[in-house]
């Protein structure tokens, strides 16, 4: 099975050979719970997201990726920040791509649908805000969610 491996400031990390604009989405429901997926490629928890396709806007990619990975239709409401740290390299074992981190994290509210796993997620569920940080996740995802939970008015730029 193809795997995703995250490296941060690691001398054993492969040299990055691609840079792909991507989006992650912190989707909340009326209770304030956060939509989380358990990734099928590394078993870590994350918010939904993925690459922005050519001809697609950032918000359109966010809505599409959320629906594809979770079964939830959402509406974009804001931005958490930008995450472009070259020390974070993501290796995809299926094709040897070593991607430098480049993600824009948006916020959204759920409009409809039921949490449903996909080929990219083995589990999808609404997680209460105070339980999110206890889930196993990569340090970069924990950083992104931490910035959201802090609730500052300005987006993180990094």
N, C-alpha and C positions, 0 to 999 in steps of 0.2 A: 504494500500500500504506500502511496506517495505520502511523504511527511513534510511538515513545515518545522524548521528549526530556527529559533531566534538566538542571536548572539549579540551581546552588548559589551563593547570595549574588550573583546576577547582576542588574544593573539592567535587562537586556533580558528577564528572565523575566516571563511573564504573571502577573497576580495570581491567587493560588489561589482556586478557586471550589468546591472540595470537600475533604472529609476522609474517607477510607475506611480503616477498620481492616483491616490486612493482616498476613500472616505470611510469613516466609522460614524455610527449614529447611536447616540444615547437617547433611546425611546422610553418615554414614561407613560403610565396609564393614569387614570383619574385619582388613584390612591397614592401616586408618587413612586410606585415600584418601577424598577428598571428592567427592560427586556434584555435578557442574557441568553447567549448560546454556548453550548459546549462544542467546541470545534472538533470536527471529525479527523482533522489532519495532525493534531497534537494533544487532544484531550483537555486543553485549557479552556477556561471560560473567557468570554469576550462579548463585547457589544457587536451587533452585526456590522458588516462592511465589506468593501472590496474595491477593485479597480474601477476607475472612471473610463468608460468606453469612448472612443473617438466619436464626435458628434453629439455627445451627451453632456448636459450641464451637471455641476456638482450636486444641486438638490435633486435632480432627476435620478442620478446614480444612487444617491442615498436612499431614496424611496424604493427604487428597484431592488437594490441589494437587501434592504430590510425585508421586503415582501418575499424575495426568493429564498432567503435564509430562515425566515421565521413564520411566514404566513400572515404577518401583520402589515396592514396598510397604515402609513403614518403621514404626518404633515410636518415639514421642517419649521422650527421655531427660532433657531439661533445657532451660535457657534461656541464651542468649548475652546478650540485652539488649533494650531498647526504644529505638526510633529515631523521634523525633518533631520533628526540627529544622525549624522553619517557614522557614528559609532554603533548604531543599531543596524545589523545586517540580518536579513531573513533568507534562509536557504530553502529552496523547494527541491526536494530530492527527486521528484519525477522528471525534471529536465535540467537540473544543475543551475537554475537561475539563482543568483545571489543578489537580492534586491536591497538597495539602500532605503531606509525608512522614508516615506513621504506620505503622510496622512493628514487630512483635514477632518477634524471631529466636529460634527454638528449635533444639535439637540432636536428632538421631535416629540410630538405627542401622537399617541395611537388613535386611529380613527375607527378601525374595524379589523376583524379577523380573530383567529384563535392561534396561540402558539403551536407551531407545527414544525418538527424537524425536517431537514432537507439533506441532500447529499453532502452538504458542507457542515451540517450540525447534527449531533447525535441526540441532543436535548435542547429544548427551548422553554424558558419559563420566565415569569415575572418574579423578580427578586426584590424583597424590601430593601430600601436604601441602607439600613443599618446591618444588613447581612452580606452585601455585595463584596466587601473587602476580604471576607473570610473564604471566598471561592479561590481555588487554585487558578492563577493566571500569570501570563508573562509580565515582567516588570514594566514594559512599555504600556500595556493595557491598564495595569494598576495605576500608572502615572496619569493616564488620560482620564480614567474614572475618578481618581482623586481630585483632579482639577475641576471636574464637573461637580463633585460633591462639596467642594470648598465654596462654590457659588459666587466667585468674584464676578464683578460686572465686566471686566476686561478679558478678552480671549488670551490664552497662553500662546506665545509665539516662540517656537523653539525647533 
